[in-house]
Amino acid sequence: MLKQILSEFLRLDGVTAAVVAGRDGFVIESVVAGDVDVEALGAMASTGMGTSEAMSNELGKGEMHQMLIELENGPILLAPLTEDELIAIVANANVNVGRIRYELKKNKDRIIAAL
């Protein structure tokens, strides 16, 4: 069921990968359209999320909802799912980031239920 839900993100124009990983960096499930090293993505997403959450705590900014990394060739969106899992979505440069954010918010409970 989780793979099916993640596949829905690949239907969005420009999305190339959707990966659910544990906070330990190990990939739980992934779907990829293209050349993405999902194991490396899971590990780096976990590290980046942990560092960002630590910064948020240090600055008293509260709970993290989403993190957007804007890169030359396209964004990566990271979001916590539960205390133990996160999602990373990789896209091309001309993607509609607002649509990805909307779909993630809309489907977050379904993803969590499928874990």
LOVEXKOL-353401 format. One line per 3 residues: number of its first residue (from 1); their letters; for each residue x, y, z of N, C-alpha, C. Coordinates in steps of 0.2 Angstrom, whole numbers, m for minus. Example, Ala and Ser with C-alpha at 12.3 -4.5 7.8 and 13.67 -1.06 7.14 Angstrom:
LOVEXKOL-353401
1 = as = 66,m28,39,62,m22,39,66,m16,39 ~ 64,m11,35,68,m5,36,64,0,39
This chain:
LOVEXKOL-353401
1 = mlk = 4,m6,0,0,0,0,4,6,0 ~ 10,6,4,14,12,4,17,14,m2 ~ 20,9,m6,22,10,m13,17,13,m17
4 = qil = 11,11,m17,6,13,m21,5,21,m20 ~ 5,23,m13,4,30,m11,9,34,m14 ~ 16,31,m13,21,35,m15,21,36,m23
7 = sef = 19,31,m26,19,31,m34,14,37,m36 ~ 9,39,m32,5,45,m34,9,51,m34 ~ 15,52,m31,19,58,m31,23,58,m38
10 = lrl = 24,52,m41,28,52,m47,23,54,m53 ~ 17,54,m52,12,56,m57,12,64,m57 ~ 15,67,m52,15,75,m52,21,76,m57
13 = dgv = 20,81,m62,24,83,m67,31,85,m64 ~ 36,82,m65,43,84,m62,46,81,m56 ~ 41,77,m53,44,73,m47,47,67,m50
16 = taa = 53,66,m47,58,60,m49,59,55,m44 ~ 57,56,m37,58,51,m32,54,53,m26 ~ 51,48,m23,48,49,m16,50,43,m12
19 = vva = 53,45,m6,57,40,m2,54,41,5 ~ 52,35,8,51,35,16,57,32,19 ~ 60,35,24,65,33,27,64,33,35
22 = grd = 68,29,38,68,29,46,73,35,48 ~ 72,37,54,77,42,57,84,40,57 ~ 85,33,56,91,30,56,94,31,49
25 = gfv = 90,33,44,93,34,37,91,28,33 ~ 89,22,35,87,17,31,81,18,28 ~ 81,16,21,75,17,17,70,11,19
28 = ies = 63,14,20,58,9,21,54,7,15 ~ 53,12,10,50,11,4,52,17,m1 ~ 52,16,m7,54,21,m12,51,20,m19
31 = vva = 50,25,m22,48,25,m29,52,30,m33 ~ 55,28,m39,60,32,m42,58,32,m50 ~ 59,38,m53,58,38,m60,65,42,m62
34 = gdv = 70,38,m64,76,41,m65,82,38,m61 ~ 87,42,m61,93,40,m58,94,43,m51 ~ 91,40,m46,92,43,m39,94,37,m35
37 = dve = 100,38,m31,102,33,m26,98,34,m20 ~ 93,30,m19,88,31,m13,91,29,m7 ~ 96,25,m7,100,23,0,103,29,2
40 = alg = 107,33,m2,111,39,0,106,44,2 ~ 100,45,m2,95,50,m1,92,49,6 ~ 91,43,8,88,41,14,93,43,20
43 = ama = 99,42,19,104,43,24,105,51,25 ~ 105,54,19,107,62,20,100,65,22 ~ 94,63,20,88,66,22,88,66,30
46 = stg = 89,60,32,89,59,40,94,64,43 ~ 100,64,41,105,69,44,102,76,43 ~ 100,78,37,98,85,36,92,87,41
49 = mgt = 87,82,41,81,83,45,83,84,53 ~ 88,79,55,90,80,62,93,86,64 ~ 97,89,59,101,95,60,96,101,60
52 = sea = 91,101,56,87,106,55,82,106,61 ~ 80,100,64,76,100,70,80,103,76 ~ 86,101,76,90,103,82,91,111,82
55 = msn = 92,114,76,92,121,75,85,124,77 ~ 80,121,75,73,124,77,72,124,85 ~ 74,118,88,74,118,95,78,123,98
58 = elg = 84,124,96,89,129,99,86,136,98 ~ 83,137,93,80,144,92,73,145,94 ~ 70,140,97,64,140,100,58,141,95
61 = kge = 59,138,89,54,139,83,49,134,83 ~ 49,129,87,44,124,87,45,118,83 ~ 40,115,81,40,108,78,41,110,70
64 = mhq = 45,106,67,46,106,60,40,103,56 ~ 37,106,51,32,103,47,35,101,40 ~ 39,105,37,42,103,30,48,107,30
67 = mli = 53,105,26,59,108,24,60,108,17 ~ 61,113,14,62,114,6,70,116,5 ~ 73,111,1,80,113,m1,80,115,m8
70 = ele = 81,121,m10,81,123,m17,88,123,m20 ~ 88,119,m25,95,117,m28,94,119,m36 ~ 100,120,m39,100,122,m46,96,118,m50
73 = ngp = 96,112,m49,93,107,m54,86,104,m51 ~ 84,107,m46,77,105,m43,77,105,m36 ~ 71,105,m33,71,105,m26,70,98,m23
76 = ill = 72,98,m16,71,92,m12,66,94,m6 ~ 61,91,m5,56,92,0,57,87,5 ~ 58,89,12,58,84,17,53,85,22
79 = apl = 50,80,25,45,81,30,45,76,35 ~ 44,77,41,43,72,46,36,68,45 ~ 36,62,46,30,58,46,27,57,53
82 = ted = 32,53,56,31,51,63,37,53,67 ~ 38,51,73,44,52,77,49,48,74 ~ 48,43,71,53,38,68,54,38,60
85 = eli = 50,41,57,50,41,49,49,48,46 ~ 52,48,40,52,55,36,51,53,29 ~ 49,58,25,48,57,18,52,62,15
88 = aiv = 56,60,9,59,65,5,57,64,m2 ~ 55,70,m5,53,70,m12,58,74,m16 ~ 60,71,m22,65,74,m26,61,76,m33
91 = ana = 63,82,m35,60,85,m41,64,88,m46 ~ 62,89,m52,66,93,m57,65,101,m56 ~ 69,105,m59,69,112,m58,63,116,m59
94 = nvn = 59,113,m64,53,117,m66,46,114,m63 ~ 47,111,m57,41,108,m54,37,113,m50 ~ 31,112,m49,26,116,m45,27,114,m38
97 = vgr = 31,117,m34,32,115,m27,26,116,m23 ~ 22,120,m24,16,121,m21,11,115,m21 ~ 11,112,m27,7,106,m28,10,100,m24
100 = iry = 17,99,m24,20,94,m20,18,95,m13 ~ 19,101,m10,17,102,m3,10,101,m2 ~ 5,103,m6,m2,101,m5,m3,94,m5
103 = elk = 0,90,m10,m1,83,m10,1,79,m4 ~ 7,82,m2,10,79,4,6,80,10 ~ 3,86,11,m1,88,17,m8,83,16
106 = knk = m10,83,10,m17,79,9,m16,72,11 ~ m10,69,9,m9,62,9,m5,59,15 ~ m3,64,20,2,62,25,m2,57,30
109 = dri = m8,57,32,m11,52,36,m11,46,32 ~ m13,46,26,m13,39,22,m6,36,22 ~ m1,40,21,6,37,22,8,34,28
112 = iaa = 6,38,34,7,36,41,4,29,42 ~ m3,29,40,m7,23,41,m4,17,37 ~ 0,18,32,3,12,28,9,10,30
115 = l = 12,14,35,19,12,38,19,5,41
